[in-house]
Amino acid sequence: NIFCGPKINASFGVASQVTGQVASISQGLFNALAPEITASEGRGNRERVISLALRASKFSVLLTSLLLIPVLMETDMILGLWLKEVPPFTAALCRIALIAFLIDKMTIGYMVAVGAKGRIAGYQFTLGSILLLAPLIAWLAFINGANVAVAVGWSVLTTKLFCSLGRVWWVKHLMDTPMRRWFAVVLVRSLITIAVPMSCIQAIQVFWAPSLARLLVEVLLSGGILCISSWFFGFDQDERRYVSSNIRRFFQILRQRTTHG
């Protein structure tokens, strides 16, 4: 309120609502895997803990991207359809919040793994100290005349990035897991997988003017391309077998219910 006034508060509120809707799509997966990660640590099966933590992080990113990609690529249009009057900087803040949320999801499994380990005092102090830097960075930018979106964007993205890297470092420190494993399994695979549908949507936007029809096509197309991209670039062999078996099981159950119904 000191630097920007109530309109920017409204923009933050809208950005938070958008992020909350995106968050709901991956929460179910997190709730399903978190108890198993904790149970595996209790049994002393450290390799399964790390494997599940990496899988939870990667799958959370991919599931979140189903909704995040079209929202990220068409933020202005979606806000225009949703709100009669869009507060200033809302689109920029929504994009910042979504990207920061995605960065946080990339290490969500490691957060559970560290909690299952139990030695969290140093971990909480490290990440808490990093998060406290966000308002300080934003304030320093404000008093030096920076644009609000730029100031908040840099502060949020920087702190979220360092928090994620901090989780990776703490898992290495507490569980003797190389940091390069997270980079290879989660970061690289997720970025390649997401880049494919985003590139396709970007190509569509070059040749098709903004419209509701374009938005609907992008939602359907990005979802389909993301699934294909996940299969070839995001999943390893074990995950492909796991997904295939669950798809077959789903159709078997559906066929049985249809037959008996």
C-alpha atoms as one frame of an Amber mdcrd trajectory, in Angstrom:
protein
   0.000   0.000   0.000   2.881   2.403   0.697   4.414   1.993  -2.744   1.604
   0.850  -5.026  -1.852   1.281  -3.526  -4.850  -1.069  -3.333  -4.972  -1.863
  -7.068  -1.738  -3.829  -6.833  -3.148  -5.688  -3.830  -6.051  -6.699  -6.061
  -3.562  -7.889  -8.670  -1.801 -10.029  -6.070  -5.160 -11.455  -5.028  -6.035
 -12.467  -8.587  -2.585 -13.989  -9.110  -3.005 -16.012  -5.910  -6.398 -17.342
  -7.057  -4.983 -18.406 -10.421  -2.085 -20.202  -8.726  -4.476 -21.893  -6.313
  -6.543 -23.337  -9.175  -3.417 -24.658 -10.870  -2.190 -26.155  -7.570  -5.302
 -28.283  -7.110  -4.548 -30.473 -10.141  -1.358 -31.969  -8.669  -2.390 -32.060
  -5.008  -3.958 -35.499  -5.327  -0.720 -37.038  -6.568   1.213 -35.417  -3.744
  -1.242 -36.724  -1.160  -0.901 -40.227  -2.606   2.909 -40.371  -2.677   3.795
 -38.491   0.523   2.747 -41.295   2.951   4.659 -43.893   0.937   7.816 -41.753
   0.993   7.540 -41.427   4.773   6.844 -45.146   5.196   9.820 -46.108   3.024
  12.129 -43.957   5.124  10.764 -45.610   8.245  11.618 -49.011   6.776  15.136
 -47.827   5.950  14.629 -48.139   2.200  16.542 -45.010   1.235  16.698 -45.792
  -2.497  12.910 -46.046  -2.691  12.574 -42.764  -0.777  14.713 -40.929  -3.326
  13.079 -42.673  -6.278   9.586 -41.754  -5.065  10.674 -38.200  -4.212  12.050
 -37.680  -7.715   8.959 -39.216  -9.265   6.653 -37.069  -7.123   8.516 -33.930
  -8.166   8.503 -34.765 -11.870   4.895 -35.937 -12.011   3.753 -32.875 -10.045
   5.427 -30.635 -12.613   3.902 -32.494 -15.556   0.393 -32.621 -14.075   0.557
 -28.951 -13.122   1.682 -28.118 -16.663  -1.584 -29.483 -18.091  -3.315 -26.352
 -16.823  -0.330 -24.078 -16.417   0.803 -24.008 -20.063  -2.407 -22.624 -21.626
  -2.909 -20.220 -18.722   0.675 -19.011 -18.997   0.454 -18.563 -22.771  -2.977
 -16.869 -22.756  -2.950 -14.976 -19.463  -4.216 -11.696 -20.912  -7.182 -13.292
 -22.676  -8.182 -15.439 -19.687  -8.065 -12.473 -17.334 -10.100 -10.422 -19.813
 -12.791 -13.115 -19.909 -12.743 -13.564 -16.127 -12.640  -9.929 -14.957 -14.556
  -6.928 -16.192 -11.672  -4.633 -15.286  -8.227  -6.181 -15.011  -6.048  -4.431
 -12.360  -2.662  -3.172 -13.566   0.235  -5.638 -13.631  -2.155  -8.561 -13.022
  -1.049 -10.513 -16.101   2.635 -10.068 -15.274   2.108 -11.046 -11.645   0.059
 -14.108 -12.652   2.839 -15.306 -14.956   5.425 -14.711 -12.245   3.334 -16.589
  -9.678   2.810 -19.527 -12.047   6.498 -19.842 -12.919   7.463 -19.565  -9.238
   4.882 -22.221  -8.405   6.318 -24.539 -11.064   9.843 -24.037  -9.720   8.606
 -24.965  -6.257   6.921 -28.134  -7.574  10.215 -29.344  -9.031  11.447 -30.238
  -5.536   8.172 -31.022  -3.775   9.190 -34.667  -3.382  12.470 -33.695  -1.777
  10.573 -31.566   0.732   8.685 -34.689   1.839  11.897 -36.751   1.872  13.638
 -34.302   4.204  10.579 -34.254   6.471  10.597 -38.063   6.573  14.262 -38.008
   7.553  13.354 -35.937  10.604  16.433 -33.715  10.909  14.786 -30.533   9.688
  16.076 -27.751  11.966  18.920 -26.705   9.666  16.757 -27.268   6.595  13.933
 -25.074   7.913  16.355 -22.361   8.990  18.022 -22.283   5.577  14.841 -22.153
   3.524  13.090 -19.812   5.943  15.996 -17.369   5.743  15.858 -17.469   1.938
  12.103 -16.804   1.882  12.526 -13.846   4.237  14.752 -12.224   1.624  11.796
 -11.824  -0.796  10.212  -8.747   0.831  13.676  -7.259   1.400  14.603  -7.607
  -2.277  11.227  -6.167  -3.340  11.552  -3.259  -0.898  15.051  -2.398  -2.099
  13.783  -2.431  -5.675  10.785  -0.264  -4.774  12.833   2.446  -3.084  15.109
   2.555  -6.116  12.181   3.182  -8.436  11.759  -0.269 -10.001   8.521  -1.307
 -11.656   6.336  -3.295  -9.258   6.110  -6.348 -11.517   9.881  -6.363 -12.024
  10.574  -5.948  -8.307   8.143  -8.589  -7.124   9.051 -10.885  -9.984  12.755
 -10.905  -9.252  12.235 -11.278  -5.512   9.766 -14.163  -5.775  11.526 -16.043
  -8.565  14.954 -15.647  -7.001  13.882 -16.877  -3.582  11.856 -19.787  -5.014
  14.804 -20.841  -7.151  17.220 -20.784  -4.230  14.717 -22.624  -2.023  14.464
 -25.408  -4.591  18.232 -25.626  -4.911  18.422 -25.582  -1.117  16.178 -28.639
  -0.923  18.360 -30.455  -3.436  21.470 -29.606  -1.408  19.902 -30.723   1.878
  18.881 -34.075   0.386  22.455 -34.506  -0.784  23.703 -33.596   2.699  21.223
 -35.700   4.691  20.695 -38.657   2.356  23.928 -38.806   0.382  22.171 -38.370
  -2.969  24.075 -36.615  -5.794  22.552 -33.313  -6.867  23.102 -34.276 -10.511
  20.476 -37.009 -10.121  17.752 -34.406  -9.548  19.049 -32.295 -12.438  18.949
 -35.283 -14.811  15.721 -36.931 -13.660  13.526 -33.926 -12.864  14.886 -30.653
 -14.222  16.131 -31.666 -17.665  13.293 -34.089 -18.426  10.617 -31.647 -17.230
  11.974 -28.679 -19.185  12.227 -30.655 -22.417   8.747 -32.081 -21.947   7.181
 -28.677 -21.278   9.081 -26.942 -24.088   7.427 -29.074 -26.783   3.763 -28.032
 -26.206   4.761 -24.442 -25.447   6.575 -24.230 -28.792   3.498 -25.580 -30.572
   1.229 -23.029 -28.893   3.680 -20.258 -29.744   3.528 -21.314 -33.409  -0.281
 -21.218 -33.328  -0.261 -17.707 -31.882   1.893 -16.460 -34.746  -0.746 -17.391
 -37.335  -4.008 -17.131 -35.372  -5.372 -13.918 -33.862  -6.509 -14.006 -30.212
  -9.978 -15.512 -29.807 -11.936 -17.891 -27.627 -11.681 -20.552 -30.330  -7.885
 -20.258 -30.301  -7.844 -20.612 -26.529  -9.970 -23.785 -26.636  -7.773 -25.301
 -29.351  -4.655 -24.465 -27.346  -6.041 -26.100 -24.192  -6.872 -29.327 -26.035
  -3.731 -29.345 -28.153  -1.335 -28.550 -25.301  -2.819 -31.335 -23.193  -2.464
 -33.895 -25.956   1.038 -32.837 -26.933   2.118 -32.741 -23.278   0.980 -36.355
 -22.810   2.926 -37.465 -25.890   5.961 -35.416 -24.900   5.820 -36.838 -21.372
   5.805 -40.372 -22.738   8.885 -39.859 -24.915  10.893 -37.317 -22.920   9.506
 -37.209 -19.376   9.075 -40.868 -18.416  11.738 -43.524 -18.006  11.077 -47.184
 -18.858   9.723 -48.076 -15.419   7.344 -45.132 -15.482   6.113 -46.046 -18.972
   5.349 -49.573 -17.766   3.626 -48.168 -14.668   1.463 -45.778 -16.716   0.630
 -48.477 -19.278  -0.432 -50.976 -16.614  -2.651 -48.410 -14.904  -4.285 -47.420
 -18.190  -5.010 -51.089 -18.964  -6.375 -51.592 -15.447  -8.618 -48.551 -15.828
 -10.127 -49.823 -19.087 -10.557 -53.317 -17.643 -12.510 -51.914 -14.700 -14.535
 -49.689 -17.041 -15.337 -52.650 -19.306 -16.361 -54.822 -16.356 -18.691 -52.135
 -15.014 -20.167 -51.612 -18.463 -20.732 -55.344 -18.911 -22.349 -55.820 -15.500
 -24.286 -52.583 -15.797
